[in-house]
Amino acid sequence: MSQSVISTTIQRMEHGSFRETQDVVAIEEPLEISVDGRSISITMRTPANDEELALGFLFSEGILRDRSQVAEVSQIDDNRVNIALAGSAGVDLARLDRHFYTSSSCGVCGKTSIQALEMAGCPLIPRDRPMVAYALVCGMPEKLRSRQMVFDRTGGLHGAGLFDASGNLIDLREDVGRHNAVDKLFGAAFRQGKLPLNDYVLMLSGRASFELVQKAVMAGIGVIVAVGAPSSLAIELAEQFAVTLIGFARGERFNVYSGAFRLNP
């Protein structure tokens, strides 16, 4: 199993002088994702749950729709994963080459991105679930934080958690990249045949970008709670797909940017 952290020697300043000590930092290494031997993407990530990351990435990009399309997922070596497709998978790999829709991470965004996402066949997100109580939203950040084991050791990882409507943390993934943490989380759900995730809440340890809302929409998520701020395009996308988008969830306070109809006192 690949390591997620590594110990390194540092010079720590305390009380006006330096002393040599050890610190634990999160590992960041490239992961090459290939499909039937064809290289599709290289992403920088924290080693762990690489197969889920690959599946989640291809699902959120609209390449994979169902786990029946996958014959096998193989960890070729520490930094390579290959997905072998089922014979009749009907997968359009050219979609990646055409940049069927784009995200803020590649520097291209705007209304065309939202229109392209609508064309990607996103599932219809129910407006009547999950219904979430205010108090449960307030408790989610601390529940996520308390389960971030690698963050506790390094202070350097993003977390993405899946909660049910009763406020229970169902699953959690961490990574140096916030988008990778979400892909790992959704990749696990994809593998288990749980998609779409209409009855769950996505909790983010940082900000809510267009890219993360896009991935949530693809997974059928109706409620997103973020510790940080949403971007303007993330709000526009949430409004377009009737997603409840909450930001600055800290302590007893949070801001609702879209979809307040899913919240209960």
C-alpha positions as CSV (number, residue, x, y, z in Angstrom):
1,M,0.0,0.0,0.0
2,S,1.3,3.4,-0.9
3,Q,2.2,5.9,1.8
4,S,0.1,9.1,2.3
5,V,2.6,10.9,4.5
6,I,6.3,11.1,4.9
7,S,8.6,12.4,7.7
8,T,11.0,15.2,6.9
9,T,13.6,17.1,8.9
10,I,12.8,20.8,9.5
11,Q,14.2,23.8,11.4
12,R,11.6,25.0,13.8
13,M,11.7,28.6,15.1
14,E,10.7,28.8,18.8
15,H,11.4,31.6,21.2
16,G,13.9,33.3,18.9
17,S,16.0,30.3,18.0
18,F,15.9,27.4,15.6
19,R,15.9,23.7,16.6
20,E,16.0,20.7,14.3
21,T,13.0,18.4,14.5
22,Q,10.9,16.1,12.4
23,D,7.6,17.0,10.7
24,V,5.0,14.9,8.9
25,V,3.9,16.2,5.4
26,A,1.4,14.9,2.9
27,I,2.9,13.1,-0.1
28,E,2.1,14.5,-3.5
29,E,2.9,12.4,-6.6
30,P,1.5,12.1,-10.1
31,L,-1.1,9.4,-11.0
32,E,-1.5,8.4,-14.6
33,I,-5.0,7.2,-15.5
34,S,-5.3,5.0,-18.6
35,V,-8.3,3.3,-20.2
36,D,-7.5,0.0,-22.1
37,G,-3.9,1.0,-22.1
38,R,-4.5,4.5,-23.5
39,S,-3.3,7.3,-21.3
40,I,-6.2,9.6,-20.4
41,S,-5.0,11.9,-17.7
42,I,-2.2,12.7,-15.2
43,T,-3.2,14.3,-11.9
44,M,-1.2,15.2,-8.9
45,R,-2.6,13.4,-5.8
46,T,-2.0,11.9,-2.4
47,P,-1.3,8.2,-2.9
48,A,-4.3,6.1,-1.6
49,N,-7.6,5.0,-3.1
50,D,-6.1,5.4,-6.6
51,E,-8.5,3.0,-8.2
52,E,-11.5,5.0,-6.8
53,L,-9.9,8.2,-7.9
54,A,-9.6,6.9,-11.5
55,L,-13.2,5.7,-11.5
56,G,-14.5,8.8,-10.0
57,F,-12.6,11.0,-12.4
58,L,-14.0,9.1,-15.5
59,F,-17.5,9.2,-14.0
60,S,-17.5,12.9,-13.3
61,E,-16.2,13.6,-16.8
62,G,-19.1,11.7,-18.2
63,I,-17.0,9.0,-19.7
64,L,-18.3,6.2,-17.5
65,R,-22.0,5.9,-16.6
66,D,-22.3,2.6,-14.9
67,R,-20.0,0.0,-13.2
68,S,-21.1,-2.6,-15.8
69,Q,-19.0,-0.7,-18.3
70,V,-15.8,-1.7,-16.3
71,A,-14.3,-5.1,-16.7
72,E,-11.3,-4.6,-14.4
73,V,-9.4,-1.8,-12.5
74,S,-5.7,-2.5,-12.1
75,Q,-3.0,-0.7,-10.2
76,I,-0.1,-1.1,-12.7
77,D,2.4,0.4,-10.3
78,D,2.5,3.0,-7.5
79,N,1.6,5.8,-9.9
80,R,-0.4,4.2,-12.7
81,V,-4.0,2.8,-12.8
82,N,-5.6,1.2,-15.9
83,I,-9.3,0.7,-16.4
84,A,-10.2,-2.2,-18.7
85,L,-13.6,-1.7,-20.3
86,A,-16.2,-4.4,-20.8
87,G,-16.5,-5.5,-24.4
88,S,-19.8,-3.7,-25.0
89,A,-19.2,-0.7,-22.8
90,G,-20.1,1.9,-25.4
91,V,-17.6,4.4,-24.0
92,D,-16.9,7.6,-26.0
93,L,-13.2,8.3,-25.2
94,A,-13.1,11.0,-27.8
95,R,-15.2,13.1,-25.4
96,L,-12.0,13.9,-23.4
97,D,-10.2,14.9,-26.5
98,R,-13.1,17.2,-27.5
99,H,-13.1,18.8,-24.0
100,F,-16.9,18.1,-24.0
101,Y,-17.2,20.4,-21.0
102,T,-14.6,22.4,-19.1
103,S,-13.9,23.5,-15.6
104,S,-12.3,26.3,-13.7
105,S,-9.1,24.2,-13.2
106,C,-8.2,24.6,-16.9
107,G,-8.9,28.3,-17.0
108,V,-11.9,28.1,-19.3
109,C,-15.3,28.8,-17.7
110,G,-18.6,30.6,-18.3
111,K,-22.1,29.9,-19.5
112,T,-20.8,27.6,-22.3
113,S,-19.5,25.3,-19.5
114,I,-22.9,25.0,-17.9
115,Q,-24.6,24.5,-21.3
116,A,-22.1,21.7,-22.1
117,L,-22.8,20.1,-18.7
118,E,-26.5,20.1,-19.4
119,M,-25.7,18.2,-22.6
120,A,-23.7,15.6,-20.8
121,G,-26.8,13.8,-19.6
122,C,-26.7,14.7,-15.9
123,P,-29.3,12.9,-13.8
124,L,-32.4,14.8,-12.7
125,I,-31.9,15.8,-9.1
126,P,-35.0,15.4,-7.0
127,R,-36.2,18.7,-5.3
128,D,-37.8,17.0,-2.3
129,R,-34.7,15.2,-0.9
130,P,-32.6,15.2,1.1
131,M,-34.3,17.6,3.5
132,V,-31.8,18.7,6.1
133,A,-32.2,20.4,9.4
134,Y,-30.2,23.6,10.2
135,A,-28.6,22.0,13.3
136,L,-27.3,19.1,11.3
137,V,-25.6,21.4,8.8
138,C,-23.9,23.1,11.7
139,G,-22.5,19.8,13.0
140,M,-21.2,18.5,9.7
141,P,-17.8,20.4,9.5
142,E,-16.7,19.2,12.9
143,K,-17.7,15.6,12.1
144,L,-15.7,15.7,8.9
145,R,-12.7,17.3,10.6
146,S,-12.7,14.8,13.4
147,R,-12.4,11.9,10.9
148,Q,-9.6,13.4,8.7
149,M,-6.8,11.2,10.0
150,V,-4.2,12.3,7.5
151,F,-5.1,16.0,8.0
152,D,-4.5,15.5,11.7
153,R,-0.9,14.4,11.0
154,T,-0.1,16.9,8.3
155,G,-2.5,19.8,8.2
156,G,-2.2,19.7,4.4
157,L,-5.1,17.7,3.0
158,H,-8.6,18.5,1.7
159,G,-11.5,16.3,2.8
160,A,-14.7,15.4,1.1
161,G,-17.4,13.6,3.1
162,L,-20.8,12.0,2.3
163,F,-23.5,12.5,4.9
164,D,-27.0,11.1,5.1
165,A,-30.0,13.3,5.8
166,S,-29.7,12.5,9.6
167,G,-26.2,14.0,9.7
168,N,-24.3,10.7,9.8
169,L,-20.9,10.7,8.1
170,I,-21.2,7.7,5.7
171,D,-17.8,8.0,3.8
172,L,-14.8,10.2,3.7
173,R,-11.8,10.7,1.4
174,E,-8.7,13.0,1.6
175,D,-6.3,14.3,-0.9
176,V,-3.9,17.3,-1.6
177,G,-6.3,18.2,-4.4
178,R,-9.9,19.0,-3.4
179,H,-11.2,17.7,-6.8
180,N,-9.3,14.4,-6.2
181,A,-10.9,13.9,-2.8
182,V,-14.3,14.3,-4.4
183,D,-13.4,11.9,-7.3
184,K,-12.2,9.3,-4.7
185,L,-15.5,9.6,-2.8
186,F,-17.6,9.3,-5.9
187,G,-15.4,6.6,-7.3
188,A,-16.1,4.5,-4.2
189,A,-19.9,5.0,-4.7
190,F,-19.5,4.1,-8.4
191,R,-17.8,0.9,-7.5
192,Q,-20.4,0.0,-5.0
193,G,-23.3,0.7,-7.4
194,K,-24.7,3.5,-5.2
195,L,-25.0,6.3,-7.8
196,P,-26.9,8.5,-8.2
197,L,-26.5,9.9,-4.7
198,N,-29.8,11.7,-4.4
199,D,-30.3,11.1,-0.7
200,Y,-26.9,12.3,0.4
201,V,-25.1,15.6,1.3
202,L,-21.6,16.4,0.0
203,M,-19.4,18.1,2.7
204,L,-16.3,20.0,1.5
205,S,-13.4,21.0,3.8
206,G,-12.6,24.0,1.7
207,R,-14.2,26.2,-0.9
208,A,-16.9,25.2,-3.5
209,S,-15.6,25.8,-7.0
210,F,-17.5,25.3,-10.3
211,E,-15.6,22.0,-10.8
212,L,-16.7,20.5,-7.5
213,V,-20.4,21.5,-8.0
214,Q,-20.1,20.0,-11.5
215,K,-18.9,16.7,-10.1
216,A,-21.7,16.8,-7.5
217,V,-24.3,17.4,-10.2
218,M,-23.0,14.4,-12.2
219,A,-23.3,12.3,-9.1
220,G,-26.9,13.4,-8.4
221,I,-26.1,15.3,-5.2
222,G,-28.8,17.8,-4.2
223,V,-27.0,19.4,-1.2
224,I,-23.4,20.7,-0.9
225,V,-22.0,22.1,2.3
226,A,-18.6,23.9,2.2
227,V,-16.5,25.3,4.9
228,G,-15.2,28.0,2.5
229,A,-16.7,30.3,-0.1
230,P,-18.4,29.3,-3.4
231,S,-17.4,31.0,-6.6
232,S,-19.8,33.0,-8.7
233,L,-20.0,30.2,-11.4
234,A,-20.5,27.6,-8.7
235,I,-23.5,29.5,-7.5
236,E,-24.8,29.9,-11.1
237,L,-24.4,26.2,-11.7
238,A,-26.1,25.3,-8.4
239,E,-29.1,27.5,-9.3
240,Q,-29.3,26.0,-12.8
241,F,-29.6,22.4,-11.4
242,A,-31.6,23.3,-8.3
243,V,-28.7,22.3,-6.0
244,T,-28.7,23.5,-2.4
245,L,-25.3,25.2,-2.0
246,I,-24.1,26.2,1.5
247,G,-20.9,28.1,2.2
248,F,-18.9,29.3,5.2
249,A,-20.4,26.6,7.4
250,R,-18.5,27.3,10.6
251,G,-19.9,26.9,14.1
252,E,-23.5,27.9,14.3
253,R,-23.5,29.9,11.1
254,F,-23.6,29.3,7.4
255,N,-24.7,31.1,4.2
256,V,-27.2,29.6,1.7
257,Y,-26.5,30.6,-1.9
258,S,-29.0,28.4,-3.6
259,G,-31.8,25.9,-2.9
260,A,-32.9,27.0,0.6
261,F,-36.1,24.9,0.0
262,R,-34.2,21.7,1.2
263,L,-33.4,23.2,4.6
264,N,-35.6,22.7,7.7
265,P,-35.5,24.5,11.1
